[in-house]
Amino acid sequence: MANPPTKPAAGRAGMKKELPEHFKAYRHVWVYVEVERGRVHPVSWELMGEGRKLADKLGVELAAVVLGAKSPELKQVVRQTYHYGADICYICEDATLAEYRNQPYTRALTDLVNTHKPEILLLGATTLGRDLAGSVATTLKTGLTADSTELDVDDEKSLAATRPTFGGTLLCTIHTLNFRPQMATVRPRVMAMPEPDTTRSGRMVWHTLGMNEADIVTKVLDFVADAASNKANLAYADIVVAGGMGLQNPQNFELVKRLAATLGGEYGCSRPVVQKGWMPAERQIGQTGNTIRPKLYIAAGISGAIQHRVGVEGSDLIVAINTDPNAKIFEFAHLGIVADALTVLPALTDAFARRLGVRALAS
Amino acid sequence: MHIVVCIKQVPDSAQIRVHPVTNTIMRQGVPTIINPYDLFALEEAMRLRDEFGGRVTVLCMGPPMAEDALRRALGLGADQAVLITDRRFAGSDTLATSFALATALETLGKEHPIDIVFTGKQTIDGDTAQVGPGIACRLELNQLTYVAAIDSLDKAKGEIVARRRAEGGVQVLKSKLPCLITMLEGANTLRRGSVQDMLRAARAKVTVWSAEDAGVGDLLKCGLRGSPTVVKKVFAPQPREEPAEMVAVEGKTPAQIGDAILDLVFARQPKLEAELTA
């Protein structure tokens, strides 16, 4: 062993990286492209944009991994992977992959990694991506960083994955030094959606799964699609208004909803509001809730903890209303108002209603 | 049925404070709780036990003080509690944690074979959702994550039907025991522990295992040494380079403040104004 076993473990972060010989052949950046019922989850394209940057920085290729049952839609997805930046598309078509199940998907992705040896593997932090990434990383006995909010490669070509830590109170940067591939998941909307280039093309590499339906224990009996009407679409809304503990009680969230309705936007809240039971979890904005990238984000009575900041930083314009001039939210807002949200929200709603109403009548 | 619920003791996140200068967590005096998501797992486990018979064991990895969390679970109605605690587990990432827990589960299963392992969907301090799948993978348990409801359980056939939260809908899955289930929030309502359970919990003995007691043979797979990930730095983000433009509020009526904000919003986002008034 290079290091005597008595060396204190705490020194590991500064330890010189010595990648074991058998990992040195691991090259290229991979993105798992999540396809469910013929549709690609947008987070996969967001990751392709990010993966392209990492691959260019490393001087390697970007590959997409597409798993599913044989269908015309899947062929279309393969073409799209090139448009979003893939040089290679690894594809595994098998009837057992028609719907997501942990067992065959873990097998397919693990086999592909073991065969083609990527240095970086990125997945969306969706219910599917997290289910799959945890199994694949454990099977491969490698490092996996969840919910990364920033990805980069350092001078030693090691993946630096930054994420909130300690319940979202600080950020930390995590590396997988001596194992490959270096794996990370990223939540939807954290990375910007790249523009597809329909002139791009790439090469396709086939993979055979070699599993029978009889080998797979879990069966999908049914898929019950969510009713479209009652779902909040915070992540993709152009305008979002959210309230925090500064609103003092659940009734005052009517003020947030009214402003959102006036602007034709969505409403949301900070994490403590959900923990208090004032709003359902689907309305939560921040690292463990929805990441948003609206054109306008109005935060009322929200202090701006790191776990909230990472979920809203992609917004074009952040307007913060808070009585505390030292609130963290003013460190990343574009416009700040030191005042009581309970007074400002109705005034702002009236101002917008007047302006939009007048314009609407005039046109 | 032998059902094991893996729980974690976490700091009450509402009360975590960061030292403004050193960027370290100030742990002193921060109360600890059972990870809230794990309570949905515990309740579901107890519900199955009450219906099908058997026992619920709660398993926790953590410092010696995590015994409090296990005692609380006993007070809520769990039958047996095991704490695996060892300095050599310190610094474990999710891969090393799933190794230690999976090994302890194997040891527990030798006494009474385990039918179902439950965990919460994730913890509120790490938020990774990786340990559950890690355990399932190591023990080759059928993995059912983000379960919103268990529709049915056929003990004789060893079959289970569960509803799993997926993107854009719910998968109804039929699987077999033994399995690992990570429970979604809101899946059930936690019972209040009975007086008998509270009294029993106060007197009950929490089994405390070292790495060796838990059956861990390879200590290189534990703690920092068994963790492929390395935290290189912990930091607070810098304020945005361009500071926020503060809207003057002094001596203004709410209506004037409202107009001032609106003018600044539209000045910075002229396209938005056009879209809204279109």
Chai-1 contact restraints between the chains, C-beta under 6 A:
chainA,res_idxA,chainB,res_idxB,connection_type,confidence,min_distance_angstrom,max_distance_angstrom,comment,restraint_id
A,A9,B,L224,contact,1.0,0.0,6.0,A-B,restraint_1
A,R12,B,L224,contact,1.0,0.0,6.0,A-B,restraint_2
A,R12,B,V230,contact,1.0,0.0,6.0,A-B,restraint_3
A,A13,B,V230,contact,1.0,0.0,6.0,A-B,restraint_4
A,A13,B,K232,contact,1.0,0.0,6.0,A-B,restraint_5
A,H41,B,E167,contact,1.0,0.0,6.0,A-B,restraint_6
A,N102,B,Q143,contact,1.0,0.0,6.0,A-B,restraint_7
A,T126,B,E167,contact,1.0,0.0,6.0,A-B,restraint_8
A,T127,B,Y146,contact,1.0,0.0,6.0,A-B,restraint_9
A,T127,B,R165,contact,1.0,0.0,6.0,A-B,restraint_10
A,T127,B,A166,contact,1.0,0.0,6.0,A-B,restraint_11
A,T127,B,E167,contact,1.0,0.0,6.0,A-B,restraint_12
A,R130,B,A129,contact,1.0,0.0,6.0,A-B,restraint_13
A,D131,B,T145,contact,1.0,0.0,6.0,A-B,restraint_14
A,G134,B,Q130,contact,1.0,0.0,6.0,A-B,restraint_15
A,G134,B,P133,contact,1.0,0.0,6.0,A-B,restraint_16
A,G134,B,G134,contact,1.0,0.0,6.0,A-B,restraint_17
A,S135,B,P133,contact,1.0,0.0,6.0,A-B,restraint_18
A,S135,B,C137,contact,1.0,0.0,6.0,A-B,restraint_19
A,T138,B,G134,contact,1.0,0.0,6.0,A-B,restraint_20
A,T138,B,C137,contact,1.0,0.0,6.0,A-B,restraint_21
A,T139,B,C137,contact,1.0,0.0,6.0,A-B,restraint_22
A,T142,B,P228,contact,1.0,0.0,6.0,A-B,restraint_23
A,G143,B,P228,contact,1.0,0.0,6.0,A-B,restraint_24
A,G143,B,T229,contact,1.0,0.0,6.0,A-B,restraint_25
A,A146,B,T128,contact,1.0,0.0,6.0,A-B,restraint_26
A,A146,B,Q130,contact,1.0,0.0,6.0,A-B,restraint_27
A,F166,B,I25,contact,1.0,0.0,6.0,A-B,restraint_28
A,G167,B,S13,contact,1.0,0.0,6.0,A-B,restraint_29
A,G167,B,I16,contact,1.0,0.0,6.0,A-B,restraint_30
A,G167,B,I124,contact,1.0,0.0,6.0,A-B,restraint_31
A,G167,B,D125,contact,1.0,0.0,6.0,A-B,restraint_32
A,T169,B,I16,contact,1.0,0.0,6.0,A-B,restraint_33
A,T169,B,V18,contact,1.0,0.0,6.0,A-B,restraint_34
A,L170,B,V18,contact,1.0,0.0,6.0,A-B,restraint_35
A,L170,B,V234,contact,1.0,0.0,6.0,A-B,restraint_36
A,L170,B,A236,contact,1.0,0.0,6.0,A-B,restraint_37
A,L171,B,F235,contact,1.0,0.0,6.0,A-B,restraint_38
A,L171,B,P237,contact,1.0,0.0,6.0,A-B,restraint_39
A,C172,B,V231,contact,1.0,0.0,6.0,A-B,restraint_40
A,C172,B,V234,contact,1.0,0.0,6.0,A-B,restraint_41
A,T173,B,K232,contact,1.0,0.0,6.0,A-B,restraint_42
A,T173,B,K233,contact,1.0,0.0,6.0,A-B,restraint_43
A,I174,B,T229,contact,1.0,0.0,6.0,A-B,restraint_44
A,I174,B,V231,contact,1.0,0.0,6.0,A-B,restraint_45
A,H175,B,V230,contact,1.0,0.0,6.0,A-B,restraint_46
A,H175,B,K232,contact,1.0,0.0,6.0,A-B,restraint_47
A,T176,B,P228,contact,1.0,0.0,6.0,A-B,restraint_48
A,T176,B,T229,contact,1.0,0.0,6.0,A-B,restraint_49
A,L177,B,V230,contact,1.0,0.0,6.0,A-B,restraint_50
A,F179,B,P228,contact,1.0,0.0,6.0,A-B,restraint_51
A,V217,B,N142,contact,1.0,0.0,6.0,A-B,restraint_52
A,V217,B,S175,contact,1.0,0.0,6.0,A-B,restraint_53
A,V217,B,K176,contact,1.0,0.0,6.0,A-B,restraint_54
A,T218,B,N142,contact,1.0,0.0,6.0,A-B,restraint_55
A,T218,B,L173,contact,1.0,0.0,6.0,A-B,restraint_56
A,T218,B,S175,contact,1.0,0.0,6.0,A-B,restraint_57
A,K219,B,K174,contact,1.0,0.0,6.0,A-B,restraint_58
A,V220,B,Q171,contact,1.0,0.0,6.0,A-B,restraint_59
A,L221,B,V172,contact,1.0,0.0,6.0,A-B,restraint_60
A,L221,B,K174,contact,1.0,0.0,6.0,A-B,restraint_61
A,D222,B,V172,contact,1.0,0.0,6.0,A-B,restraint_62
A,F223,B,G169,contact,1.0,0.0,6.0,A-B,restraint_63
A,F223,B,Q171,contact,1.0,0.0,6.0,A-B,restraint_64
A,V224,B,G169,contact,1.0,0.0,6.0,A-B,restraint_65
A,V224,B,V170,contact,1.0,0.0,6.0,A-B,restraint_66
A,A225,B,G169,contact,1.0,0.0,6.0,A-B,restraint_67
A,D226,B,G168,contact,1.0,0.0,6.0,A-B,restraint_68
A,D226,B,G169,contact,1.0,0.0,6.0,A-B,restraint_69
A,T288,B,D127,contact,1.0,0.0,6.0,A-B,restraint_70
A,K295,B,L272,contact,1.0,0.0,6.0,A-B,restraint_71
A,L317,B,R268,contact,1.0,0.0,6.0,A-B,restraint_72
A,L317,B,Q269,contact,1.0,0.0,6.0,A-B,restraint_73
A,F330,B,A244,contact,1.0,0.0,6.0,A-B,restraint_74
A,E331,B,P239,contact,1.0,0.0,6.0,A-B,restraint_75
A,F332,B,R240,contact,1.0,0.0,6.0,A-B,restraint_76
A,A333,B,A244,contact,1.0,0.0,6.0,A-B,restraint_77
A,H334,B,A244,contact,1.0,0.0,6.0,A-B,restraint_78
A,L335,B,E245,contact,1.0,0.0,6.0,A-B,restraint_79
A,L335,B,L264,contact,1.0,0.0,6.0,A-B,restraint_80
A,G336,B,A244,contact,1.0,0.0,6.0,A-B,restraint_81
A,G336,B,M246,contact,1.0,0.0,6.0,A-B,restraint_82
A,I337,B,V247,contact,1.0,0.0,6.0,A-B,restraint_83
A,A339,B,V249,contact,1.0,0.0,6.0,A-B,restraint_84
A,T343,B,P254,contact,1.0,0.0,6.0,A-B,restraint_85
A,V344,B,I257,contact,1.0,0.0,6.0,A-B,restraint_86
A,A347,B,P254,contact,1.0,0.0,6.0,A-B,restraint_87
A,A347,B,A255,contact,1.0,0.0,6.0,A-B,restraint_88
A,A347,B,I257,contact,1.0,0.0,6.0,A-B,restraint_89
A,A347,B,G258,contact,1.0,0.0,6.0,A-B,restraint_90
A,L348,B,G258,contact,1.0,0.0,6.0,A-B,restraint_91
A,L348,B,I261,contact,1.0,0.0,6.0,A-B,restraint_92
A,A351,B,G258,contact,1.0,0.0,6.0,A-B,restraint_93
A,A351,B,D259,contact,1.0,0.0,6.0,A-B,restraint_94
A,A351,B,L262,contact,1.0,0.0,6.0,A-B,restraint_95
A,L356,B,L276,contact,1.0,0.0,6.0,A-B,restraint_96
A,L356,B,T277,contact,1.0,0.0,6.0,A-B,restraint_97
A,R359,B,T277,contact,1.0,0.0,6.0,A-B,restraint_98
